[in-house]
């Protein structure tokens, strides 16, 4: 079976390599010409996933139409803020029976739409599956045991994705709760920035545990308001992804928070990195969603104030401890 992977960052490259190792005929679309060249000539993405050998059958292209044409499986793995435009460009060339997988994590800032909704609105009439869970790209390429979730309202579509991606080292579970799976995968990046800030401030394990646990409460609160199943957040796409991203050394969002906690400005941190820290965009979207739904999300609000209103990180994190006392169950 042919498969197209749209987006050749670290995660897109890892998924393309996984599909190729599973025997699919995979074309990886990359925006950057040097990425196309390095994958085709050296079987390595030297820009975004250096020193990770890729399957020799994997082919890259800079032509989006060529990549998605006649592909029964199309996986979108672009940064959230460019997904709509790229999906719109791909729409005219996508197979009418293609299954669309959305592995991008985020919430569109303008519409506050989830990534599967963005793709569905631009490429109508196809089954859409959200892919999320605790998974660092480099560990997937290294064949480290990994488990994720494929969520769709169409069971047969999530099963197709499960079968295409599953291997001895990569286990895919199906799920029905698209909203919960996507929100868990998006909002954990905001919480990772918060835990990174706490670490940068020199705080210990106690505050990190509190931020992760109360962060999960905030994610669940918003998710339920939007129609998610609260049990989803106790699974891989909820607490699983949250713990990994808040504690793992490979987490870009945790690293950005660490730098902010140590006194670096947001613009400086963003300018110094090649890859996107999705949590910055998601902080804006989550803050707007919480306001729209009238949901209290104090950690999101604190991160927003630090990133976009110049609040002092130590003071903003400290204020979380002096909020009105309450019972834990909500």
Secondary structure, 3 states (H helix, E strand, C coil): CEEEEECCCHHHHHHHHHHHHCCCEEEEECCCHHHHHHHHHHCCECCCECCCCCCCCCEEECCHHHHHECCCEEEECCCHHHHHHHHHHHHCCECCCCEEEECCCCECCCCCCEHHHHHHHHCCCCEEEEEECCCCHHHHHCCCCEEEEEECCCHHHHHHHHHHHCCCCEEEEEECCHHHHHHHHHHHHHHHHHHHHHHHCCCCHHHHHHHHHHHHHHHHHHHHHCCCCHHHHHCHHHHHHHHHHHHCCCCHHHHHHHHHHCCCCHHHHHHCCCCCCHHHHHHHHHHHHHHHHCCCCHHHHHHHHHHHCCCCHHHHHHHHHHCCCCCCCC
